Amino acid sequence: MDNNVIKNAIRPTPVGKKNWLFIGGEATGETSAVIYTLIEGAKRHGHEPYAYVKDVLERLPVMKASEVDVLLPRNWQPATAMQQTVQAAS
């Protein structure tokens, strides 16, 4: 089995870990793993990472917990596309 895609995706972490050794607290590793997962997931699904993360962070605070699934990279559509879809259905 080959996992070169994953190795290439996480390459910046091992390369920069000496620079980041003393940044943050105890939860920094977990936090960075979550951020890397979101960004790499967006890239794998063909989304522009900045637009994806920005949109998710803007929409997340006003969503119900049961609706969060639409923000996953595999289901995500930009908020403007969602609005156009809702208007077309009306």
ABEGO torsion letter per residue (X at the ends): XBAAAAAAAAAAAAAAAAAAAABEBAAAAAAAAAAAAAAAAAAAAGBBAAAAAAAAAAAAAABBAAAAAAABAAABBBAAAAAAAAAAAX
